[in-house]
């Protein structure tokens, strides 16, 4: 098979051969693993220059063909992020060679799917607006959960559909992230309902900024996903980032929050404690998730770091929102309406960042 490819490859123009090798190198997740091999490409391109007028000698072509096969073998057998078979990699390489502008094509695919998600979300909102009872101004708010669920489901699908060429561990990691996104939608849908029907906030379960436990579980699933990712590329250097330490710390923090002095003199202490513990633990899980995300990107190539860096930034935005919620909730006790809306503004930032991360991931795997 390898000899057959070597015999066919000289028929390619010299510039195409160099572009194929550059593309294969861009698929490698850890460039340090193949950096020494790429010296061959660097030396040859420095000697012959770049552009369409490249002319390689037989010796140079032979060296580049060996390098191409070495990169293919690494991607098929050793890359810690991507999972290719020889046949799939060859088809991807041929498709890249035949496409005039692969980057623009990948961006178009990702953008088309991104816009489709928004389109379907607005369709869901329109359906809710049409079928729900009540005055139009109330229906505008009550239909928002339809939009939020569709949007989060679409975002989860972006991540889920992008994972098929990753190794098993990373498919599992993104699976946890998708679960976290769906839990986030379940937590978010309550707020339009509470704004539309303020009387619901008289119920103890919603009185203290709403029902907050879903966000705690969302953050914990994001942490688990990023931990699995970091473990796969062997980037777990700090002991306190490991699950046993994180879970132990969560139990201690929850216990400490429960015994804090009740400065707000709340009448329904158990429900207050549930909300306060949930917001504090959301911060607690978001911070190590962000640390893991930023640690991962230090060792990966640009193709894989853009989406992860933005997703890690989203975890910081979630942490900021939950810090605000925790402080206001602890001081004031019952909060709802405009106070909740203002305190949740960083959540909006995190939503935008996660949408951007999903788009970037889809684009990177489509190239």
URSULKA-V87019 format. One record per residue. SS is DSSP state (helix for helix, strand for strand, loop for the rest). OMEGA is omega in whole degrees, -180 to 180 (* if undefined). Layout:
SS;OMEGA + SS;OMEGA
//
This chain:
loop;-179 + helix;179 + helix;179 + helix;179 + helix;-180 + helix;179 + helix;-179 + helix;-172 + helix;180 + loop;178 + loop;179 + loop;173 + loop;-177 + helix;-179 + helix;179 + helix;179 + helix;179 + helix;179 + helix;178 + helix;-180 + helix;178 + helix;179 + helix;178 + helix;179 + helix;-180 + helix;178 + helix;179 + loop;-176 + loop;-180 + loop;-173 + helix;180 + helix;-178 + helix;-178 + loop;-173 + loop;-179 + loop;178 + loop;-177 + loop;175 + helix;177 + helix;180 + helix;-178 + helix;-179 + helix;-177 + helix;-179 + helix;177 + helix;-178 + helix;-175 + helix;-179 + loop;-179 + loop;179 + loop;-174 + loop;-177 + loop;180 + loop;177 + loop;-177 + loop;171 + loop;-178 + helix;180 + helix;-180 + helix;178 + helix;-180 + helix;179 + helix;-179 + helix;177 + helix;176 + helix;179 + helix;179 + helix;179 + helix;177 + helix;180 + helix;177 + helix;-179 + helix;179 + helix;-178 + helix;-178 + helix;-170 + helix;-167 + loop;-174 + loop;-176 + loop;-176 + loop;-176 + strand;179 + loop;180 + loop;161 + loop;-180 + helix;-178 + helix;180 + helix;-180 + helix;179 + helix;178 + helix;178 + helix;-180 + helix;179 + helix;178 + helix;177 + helix;-179 + helix;-176 + helix;-176 + loop;-177 + loop;-179 + loop;-175 + helix;-179 + helix;179 + helix;179 + helix;179 + helix;179 + helix;180 + helix;178 + helix;-178 + helix;-179 + helix;180 + helix;180 + helix;178 + helix;179 + helix;178 + helix;179 + helix;179 + helix;179 + helix;179 + helix;178 + helix;178 + helix;175 + helix;178 + helix;178 + helix;179 + helix;178 + helix;178 + helix;179 + helix;-176 + helix;-171 + helix;-177 + loop;179 + loop;173 + loop;178 + loop;-175 + helix;-179 + helix;176 + helix;-179 + helix;177 + helix;180 + helix;-178 + helix;180 + loop;-178 + helix;177 + helix;177 + helix;179 + helix;-176 + helix;180 + helix;180 + helix;-179 + helix;180 + helix;176 + helix;178 + helix;178 + helix;177 + helix;179 + helix;177 + helix;179 + helix;-177 + helix;-177 + helix;-180 + loop;-171 + loop;-168 + loop;179 + loop;176 + strand;176 + loop;-173 + helix;-178 + helix;-179 + helix;172 + helix;176 + helix;-180 + helix;-180 + helix;174 + helix;177 + helix;179 + helix;178 + helix;177 + helix;178 + helix;179 + helix;179 + helix;175 + helix;178 + helix;179 + helix;179 + helix;177 + helix;-175 + helix;-173 + helix;-178 + helix;-171 + helix;174 + helix;179 + helix;179 + helix;177 + helix;-179 + helix;-178 + loop;-177 + helix;-179 + helix;179 + helix;-178 + helix;174 + helix;177 + loop;-177 + helix;-176 + helix;-179 + helix;-171 + helix;-172 + strand;178 + loop;-178 + loop;179 + loop;-167 + loop;-177 + helix;179 + helix;-178 + helix;174 + helix;180 + helix;175 + helix;-178 + helix;180 + helix;178 + helix;175 + helix;178 + helix;-179 + helix;180 + helix;-179 + helix;176 + helix;179 + helix;178 + helix;-178 + helix;179 + helix;-180 + helix;179 + loop;175 + loop;179 + loop;174 + loop;-175 + loop;-177 + loop;-175 + helix;-175 + helix;177 + helix;-179 + loop;-173 + helix;-178 + helix;179 + helix;-179 + helix;180 + helix;178 + helix;178 + helix;179 + helix;179 + helix;-180 + helix;-179 + helix;179 + helix;179 + helix;-180 + helix;-180 + helix;-178 + helix;-177 + loop;176 + loop;176 + loop;-178 + loop;-176 + loop;-177 + loop;-179 + loop;-177 + loop;-179 + loop;-178 + loop;-173 + helix;-179 + helix;-180 + helix;175 + helix;180 + helix;179 + helix;-179 + helix;-178 + helix;178 + helix;-178 + helix;-180 + helix;179 + helix;179 + helix;175 + helix;175 + helix;-176 + helix;-180 + helix;-178 + helix;-176 + helix;176 + helix;176 + helix;178 + helix;179 + helix;179 + helix;-180 + helix;-180 + helix;176 + helix;-179 + helix;-172 + helix;180 + loop;-172 + loop;-179 + loop;178 + loop;-173 + helix;-179 + helix;-174 + helix;-174 + helix;-174 + helix;-178 + helix;-178 + helix;-179 + helix;179 + helix;179 + helix;177 + helix;177 + helix;177 + helix;178 + helix;176 + helix;177 + helix;176 + helix;180 + helix;180 + helix;179 + helix;-177 + helix;173 + helix;178 + helix;179 + helix;-176 + helix;-178 + helix;-178 + helix;-179 + helix;-178 + helix;-177 + helix;-172 + helix;-174 + loop;-179 + loop;175 + strand;180 + loop;176 + loop;-175 + helix;180 + helix;177 + helix;-179 + helix;-180 + helix;-178 + helix;-176 + loop;180 + helix;176 + helix;175 + helix;177 + helix;177 + helix;-179 + helix;178 + helix;-180 + helix;-179 + helix;180 + helix;174 + helix;178 + helix;179 + helix;179 + helix;178 + helix;-179 + helix;179 + helix;-180 + helix;180 + helix;-176 + helix;-179 + helix;180 + helix;-179 + loop;*
//
